[in-house]
Structure formats: structure tokens, C-alpha cells
Amino acid sequence: MDDEAIQNKLKTNLQQPEHFDPAQVLELLETMGDKWKLVWEELPTLTQFDQVYGSTGFEAFIYQSSLFVRSAVSPGIYDWEPTDNPDNILDWLVENPPFECCVTVADLYMHARSLNLEASPWELFILLTCAPEDTDEGDAEMITSTMVPVGINDAVYLGRALESWGEYADVIQPYTDLLLLFAERARA
């Protein structure tokens, strides 16, 4: 199948109520090789993910709740690794922060995962950095009542993440929103 045929197939499919399933997308990506962005540009991908990771060196996108990651197997040879498991997507997001300034947020999230979720420095970070409309009404009171005191180790991770957020909120906030989105999907 040549490039024009694939483009026509994409345009025709997107005009229909049902889109490609992830297996069909994977087949198209493998067919296109280095021209994979032609497929990505025509798909209704998760815009929030594209905004965060689009300008980084990652070759990845999310389509219909499936993460597609292109990685080098050897020089000049690439392979696509799709997953639709929300836990795996969340792990990928944490292990692959889009920018250096997001590493402290990923570190805080990883540290908080090992703690009691009700007394998590991650929840305090969310309370401090998210807009009030982004949290449930009872969250602030519940979180602050369970957060005191914050341990020394927790404070180190929390402080680093807050410092990064203070300098790069425009980059970190969308990344944090992605972590929250997939953490919620993983709990469902």
C-alpha cells in the first residue's frame, strides 16, 4: 500500500462513526515506517498527551486509550509498542517525563505510590497546585487533615516538585493532569 492509498484510507475511515481499532493503527504505523507521522496526524489522538509530549524527542501518542510508543530496536530499525492497560500507560508516563523539569514531579509520584494513599505528599502537591475547580469540594479539608505532619523524606520530594512547578508550571501542570487522568483510569 502506498502513501496516497494509506492517506485515503485514513480520511475515509475518519468520516465514519467507528474509527480504526488499535490493531489496525499498529498495522498502518508499521507499513508507513519512518513516515508514521502521516498516520498520527490523521488520527483523533489524545490532544492533552500530544501537547505535553509533541515537542519532545518521544515518538508516542495515545489513540482510543492505547499508548503507541516507537523505539529503536537497533540503529535504523524501529518497533512500535502499543498498550491499552492504564497501569502500563501510567508507568510509562512516570518513567518518561517529557522534560527535565517534570522529573521531580515523577519522583514525587513514585515516592507517594509506596505510601498510604490517604496521607500522601502527592495529594498535598495536587491540592497546592491544581485549580480549586479541579478538586472535589471535600478534598481540601480531608487532605489537609490527613497530611499533617509531612515527614522529612516526603518534604524533600514535595519541596523539589513544588520548586519545579513554581518555575515551570506551564509545562508541569499539563504533565500532572496526564498523571491524574491515567491514575484515575488505573483505579477504575
C-alpha positions in Angstrom: 0.0 0.0 0.0 1.5 3.4 -1.0 1.3 6.6 0.9 -1.6 8.0 -1.0 -3.7 4.8 -0.5 -3.0 5.0 3.2 -4.0 8.7 3.4 -7.2 7.9 1.5 -7.9 5.0 3.9 -7.4 7.3 6.9 -9.6 10.1 5.6 -12.4 7.7 4.6 -12.2 5.9 8.0 -12.3 9.2 10.0 -15.5 10.2 8.3 -17.2 7.1 9.7 -18.6 6.8 13.2 -16.3 3.9 14.1 -12.6 4.5 13.8 -9.7 2.1 13.4 -9.1 -0.2 16.2 -5.6 -0.2 17.8 -4.5 -3.3 15.8 -5.4 -1.6 12.5 -3.5 1.5 13.6 -0.4 -0.6 14.5 -0.6 -2.2 11.1 -0.7 1.2 9.4 2.2 2.5 11.5 4.4 -0.5 10.6 3.5 -0.1 7.0 4.4 3.6 7.0 7.8 3.1 8.7 9.6 6.5 9.0 6.5 8.3 7.6 4.5 7.3 10.7 3.6 10.9 11.4 1.2 10.8 8.4 -0.9 8.3 10.3 -0.6 10.2 13.6 -1.7 13.5 12.1 -4.9 12.0 10.7 -6.0 10.2 13.9 -8.1 11.8 16.7 -5.4 11.3 19.3 -5.5 12.5 22.9 -4.7 16.2 22.5 -3.5 16.6 26.0 -0.8 14.0 25.5 0.2 15.5 22.2 0.6 18.9 23.8 2.8 17.6 26.5 4.9 15.1 24.5 4.6 16.5 21.0 7.7 18.8 21.2 9.9 16.2 23.0 12.1 13.5 21.5 9.5 10.9 22.2 7.7 9.2 19.3 4.5 8.4 21.0 0.8 9.1 21.0 -2.5 7.9 22.6 -5.3 6.8 20.4 -8.6 5.3 21.8 -7.0 4.8 25.2 -4.0 2.9 23.7 -0.5 4.3 24.0 1.7 3.7 21.0 5.5 4.2 21.5 8.1 3.9 18.8 11.5 2.9 20.0 14.8 1.9 18.3 15.5 -1.8 18.3 18.9 -1.2 16.7 20.3 1.6 14.6 17.8 2.5 11.9 15.3 -0.2 12.9 12.2 0.8 15.0 9.4 -1.1 16.6 6.0 0.0 17.9 4.9 -1.0 21.4 1.2 -0.4 21.9 -0.6 -0.9 25.2 -4.1 -0.2 26.4 -3.5 -1.0 30.0 -4.0 2.2 32.1 -1.4 0.9 34.7 1.2 0.4 31.9 0.4 3.8 30.4 0.7 5.5 33.9 4.0 3.7 34.5 5.3 4.9 31.1 4.3 8.5 31.9 6.1 8.3 35.2 9.2 6.6 33.8 9.3 9.0 30.8 8.7 12.6 31.9 8.6 14.8 28.9 11.0 17.4 30.2 13.8 17.6 32.8 11.7 19.9 35.0 9.0 17.2 35.2 11.4 14.6 36.7 10.8 15.9 40.2 7.0 15.5 39.8 7.5 12.0 38.6 9.8 11.3 41.5 7.2 12.6 44.0 4.5 10.5 42.3 6.7 7.3 42.6 7.6 8.1 46.2 4.0 8.7 47.1 2.9 5.4 45.5 4.7 3.5 48.2 2.9 5.4 51.0 -0.5 5.3 52.5 -2.6 7.0 49.8 -4.7 8.9 52.3 -1.5 10.6 53.7 0.3 11.1 50.5 2.6 14.1 49.7 1.3 13.7 46.1 -2.2 14.6 47.3 -0.9 17.6 49.0 1.0 18.6 45.8 -2.2 18.3 43.9 -4.1 20.4 46.5 -1.5 23.1 46.3 -1.0 23.2 42.5 -4.4 22.4 41.0 -7.1 25.0 40.5 -9.9 24.7 43.0 -12.4 23.6 40.4 -10.1 20.7 39.6 -10.6 19.1 43.0 -13.7 17.8 44.8 -15.3 20.1 47.4 -14.4 17.9 50.4 -10.9 17.1 49.2 -9.2 20.1 50.7 -10.4 19.5 54.2 -9.9 15.8 54.0 -6.4 16.1 52.6 -5.2 18.7 54.9 -6.5 16.8 57.9 -4.6 13.7 56.9 -1.4 15.4 55.7 -0.2 16.9 58.9 2.7 16.3 59.6 4.6 15.7 56.4 7.7 13.5 57.0 11.2 14.6 56.2 11.5 12.3 53.2 8.1 13.4 52.0 9.1 17.1 52.3 12.2 16.6 50.2 10.2 15.1 47.3 7.3 17.6 47.8 9.7 20.6 48.0 11.6 19.7 44.8 8.3 19.2 42.9 6.9 22.5 44.2 10.1 24.3 43.3 9.9 22.9 39.7 6.3 23.7 39.5 6.9 27.3 40.6 9.4 27.8 37.7 7.8 25.7 35.0 4.0 25.5 35.9 3.1 25.9 32.2 4.9 22.6 31.4 4.4 20.7 34.7 0.7 21.3 35.1 -0.4 19.5 31.8 2.0 16.6 32.7 0.5 16.5 36.2 -3.0 16.4 34.6 -2.0 13.4 32.5 -0.7 11.6 35.6 -4.0 12.3 37.3 -6.1 11.2 34.3 -4.3 7.8 34.0 -4.2 7.3 37.7 -8.0 7.6 37.7 -8.3 5.2 34.8 -6.0 2.7 36.5 -8.2 2.8 39.7 -11.4 2.3 37.6 
